[in-house]
Amino acid sequence: MIPAAWKEKAPRLKTIAKWINENTRLDAEVHQTHYSTDVKHGRIRFPRKGRWGNRLKVWDESGDEIIDHNAAETYRSNDEVVDQLERYLKDHPKAARR
């Protein structure tokens, strides 16, 4: 259902969102976001630089959020989104427009 090339290497979140909006009944949006990397030890907080990245949110037809992926979080990859999307479309075949 999803492009075969995505199993080799996941594309950018904007590309995934565009494909979702064009090929499924789901709605997807990408926004820029910031993720804090501050460290807390008890009551003391050590501020760090943080990370900027994109956040993908996907909703089904009823408005329920099915995917929320923040790429600015440490150790997150777009492969997770591809896996979640593939699982969702397999479990909900009516979500595909075809």
C-alpha positions in Angstrom: 0.0 0.0 0.0 2.8 2.4 0.9 5.6 3.0 -1.7 8.0 0.1 -1.7 11.0 2.5 -1.6 10.0 3.6 1.9 10.8 0.2 3.3 14.5 0.8 2.2 14.7 4.4 3.4 12.0 6.5 4.9 11.4 9.9 3.3 11.1 13.3 5.0 8.0 13.9 7.1 6.8 16.5 4.6 6.9 13.9 1.8 5.0 11.4 4.0 2.4 13.9 4.9 1.8 14.9 1.2 1.4 11.2 0.3 -1.0 10.6 3.2 -3.2 13.6 2.1 -3.2 12.6 -1.6 -3.6 8.8 -1.2 -5.7 8.1 1.9 -8.7 9.4 3.7 -6.5 10.5 6.6 -5.4 14.1 7.3 -1.7 14.9 8.0 0.1 18.1 9.0 3.7 18.9 9.6 4.8 21.7 11.9 8.2 22.9 13.2 8.8 22.2 16.8 11.4 22.4 19.6 12.3 19.6 22.0 14.0 20.5 25.3 17.1 18.6 26.3 17.3 20.1 29.8 18.5 17.8 32.5 16.9 17.7 36.0 18.6 16.5 39.1 16.1 16.7 41.9 15.0 20.3 42.1 17.9 21.6 40.0 17.6 22.1 36.3 20.5 22.4 33.9 19.5 24.2 30.7 20.7 22.8 27.5 20.5 23.9 23.9 17.5 21.7 22.8 16.7 20.5 19.4 14.6 21.8 16.5 12.8 19.5 14.1 9.4 18.7 12.5 6.4 17.1 14.0 3.9 15.0 12.0 0.4 14.6 13.2 -2.1 12.3 11.4 -5.9 12.1 12.1 -8.5 9.7 10.9 -11.9 10.7 9.4 -13.5 11.0 12.9 -10.8 13.3 14.1 -8.9 10.9 16.3 -5.2 11.3 16.4 -3.5 8.1 15.1 0.1 9.2 14.7 2.1 11.9 16.6 5.8 11.8 15.7 8.2 14.5 16.9 11.4 14.2 14.9 13.2 16.6 17.3 13.1 14.0 20.1 16.4 12.1 20.6 16.7 8.8 18.7 13.5 9.2 16.7 13.4 8.2 13.0 11.0 8.5 10.2 11.0 4.7 9.9 8.7 4.6 12.9 6.1 6.7 11.0 6.3 4.4 8.0 5.8 1.3 10.2 2.9 2.9 12.1 1.2 4.0 8.8 1.7 0.6 7.2 0.2 -1.1 10.3 -2.8 1.3 10.4 -3.6 1.0 6.7 -3.4 -2.8 6.9 -5.8 -2.9 9.9 -8.1 -0.2 8.4 -8.3 -0.9 4.6 -11.2 1.6 4.2 -8.8 4.4 5.1 -7.1 4.0 1.7 -8.7 5.9 -1.2 -8.2 3.1 -3.8 
